[in-house]
Amino acid sequence: MSESAKKPGQAPESYQPKAKPEIVSMAEQAQAGALDDTKKKPSFQVDIFHIDRPLYAVGRAVRVTHGTPECFPAIDALIQGFDADDVTSVIPNKASPIIPFGVGLDHIAHGGDLIEFTYMRGVLVRERPAEDQLPEGMICHTIPAGYYARNHVRAKNIGEALGIAYIELDRWVESSEEWEGCGNSEYEVYTSSVYIPEKKCFRRPKWPQWFEMEKWCQVRRREEV
């Protein structure tokens, strides 16, 4: 599914797709445990993988504008409400394991740092639900099939992880001689957290020093225009 990770500025080389592109294998690896990395610095790895068929995420969303004071408080409120109100329990046909997704949709640049977009907090489902199957107040987003650049980050906390995830993946794509970004959506995959139905909440394994996540963006080969 993915090729060896490259440093920013290096284009990926060989690509060997696998049969199953779902997040399941990544989550299983993330939940298997971790070595004692307490003395290491935050790290990241970028690779390319392929989604063979569309994936579907269901959740709640809010429209915000990056560069305004209201942006991040609105996103934080959405996330806290999603988790605290146990929204996940009412989403039907959830894929397993149940991992939280952050999805940025429909970006519109207004100049400077002002970028309007929709932020969604959700989880993957096994198939696209019909409109009447969606819980009240929720939307379904399709993650298209295709190639994706993925930045797997390990950091001390979510804030540090998000900064590394966005900055380093953007830098890598911009400097790649083989790949370029496409599409108008971006994905945060919180592989450190898994939903525990009996507890009705997301839990992280006891990794006191590290937070893990992935940032995805859709890409295409530069000659495929």
N, C-alpha and C positions, 0 to 999 in steps of 0.2 A: 504494500500500500504506500509505503513511503521510502524515500531514498535516504542515504546517509546525510546527517545534518551538516550544513556548511556554515562557515563564518560569514558575517555580512560582507557583501561585495563579491562573493564567489557564486557563480551560477551552478545550479544542480546539474548532475551528470546523468548516470543511468537511472532509468525508472522502471520498476518492476511492480505492476499492480497486483493486488491480491483480491480474492473473491469477496471479502467482507469489509466494507469501508466504515461500518458503524463505529460509534464511540465505545462500544462494549469492550473491545480488546484493550483500548487505551485506559478505560476506567479500571479494568481488572488489574492491569499493570500498576496503576497508580495506587490501588487499594492493597496490593500485595505486601506492602511494607517499604521501608526505606532504611538505608545505611545511616550510621551516625555521621551526619554532615555538619555538626554544630560548628566546626572550625572553618568551613568553606564559605566562600562569598556567594552571593546570589548568582545564579547561572541561567542560561537560556540556550536552546537549540532550535534551529529553523530547518524544516524539511518541506518536501512537497508530497501530498497524497492525493488520491483520487476517490471521489464519491461516485459509485457506479449507478446509483438510482437516487432520486430525490429523498431527502429526509424531511420530517415535519415536526415543528415545535409548536406547542400550545401554551399560552400564558396571558398575562396582563401587560398592558403597554401604556406609555405616557409620551406625549409630544413635548419636546424640549428644544432649547436653543443653546448650543455650546457657546461659551463666551459671555453668558449672562449669569447673575448671581443665583437665579432660580434653578439652573440646570441640574447640578449635582444633588441638592436637597430633594428635588422632585424624584430623581432616580433612586436615591436612598430610601425615600418613603415608599416607592413602589416595591423595592426589594424587601423591605421590612414587613410591609403588608402582605406580600406574597408568602413569606415564610411564617410570619406570626399567625396569620389567619388560616394557615394550613390549606392554602389554595390547591396545592399539589394533590391532595386526597380526592378532590372532585373531578380531576382530569381523567377521562376514560382512556383505556387502551394504552397505558404508558409503556414505553420501551424500558428494558432492564439492562443494566442498573439505572436507577433514576438519578440523573445528575442535573444540576441547575445550569441553564444557558442564559447568557445575556446577549441580546441581539439588537444591533443598531441598524435601522431601516430608513430608506427613503431620504437620504441626505440632500439638503439644499443649501448651497453656500450663499451667504448674504454679504460677503465681503469682510475682510479682516479675519478675526477669530470667530465670527458669528456663523455657525453652521446649525441649521434646523434639522432635526431628525426625530424619529420615533425610537424609543428604547423599550424593549420587551424583556420581561423576565419569564422564563418558561422551562419546560422539559420536553424531551423528545417523546413522540407517540409512534406506534407501529405503522399507522396508515393515516392518511388525511381524513379528518372527520367531516361529515356533512354539517352544514350550517346549524341544523337543529340539534346536533350532538354536542356543540360547543357549550361549555358552562357559561352562564350569564356574565357579561363583561369581559370575555376572553376573545382572543383572536388566534388564528392559526397562520404560521409563516412557513413557506416552503424553502428549504435549503437546497438550491439546485444541484443536480449532478454536475460533475466537472472536476477540474484540478483546483487544489487549495494550497496556499502557503500556510504553514502552521508554526507558531512559535510556542514551544513548551518552556515554561518559566518555573523556576524554583526560587522563592524569595522568603524574606522573614515575615511578611504580612501582605495582605491583599493590596494595599496602596502601592507598595514597592513593586509587587508582581504586575499590577496593571500598567504602571509606568514603563517597566522593561518590556512588557508584552507589546504595547502599542509602538513605542519609539523604535525598538530594535526590529520589529517586523516591517514597519514602514521603511526603515533604512535599508533593510535587506532587499525588499522588493524594488525600491528605487534604484539600487545599485546593481541589480541582477542584469546580466547581458542576455539571459534566456527567457525570463518570465516578466510579465507586467500585470498589474492589477486590473481587474474588470468586475463588473457588477456594482451594486450600490448598497451592499449590506456587509456587516462585519459581525464576528461571533466571538464571544467570551465563553469558554468551556471550563467550568470549575471542577476539575477532576479530583480535587482534594475532598469534595463533599458528596455524600451519597444519602439519598432519602431513606429513612428507616420507617416503614409503615406503622410498626407497633408503637413507635414514639411520636409519629406524626411530625417529624422534623428532619432537617438535614444535619448530618453529623460528619465531622472530620475524624480520621484516625488520630491517635495521640502522637503527632509529630510536632513537638513544642517549638522547634526552631524553624520550620519551613512551611510555606504555603505554596501549593502547586496549582497551576492553571494553564490553559492554552488560549491563544488568540489565533483565529482563522481569518483569511481573506481569500476570495476567489481570484484565481490567476489564469492566464493563458500564455502560450508561447508567443514571443514577440512577432513571429511571422504570421500568426493566425489572426489577422485583422480583417 
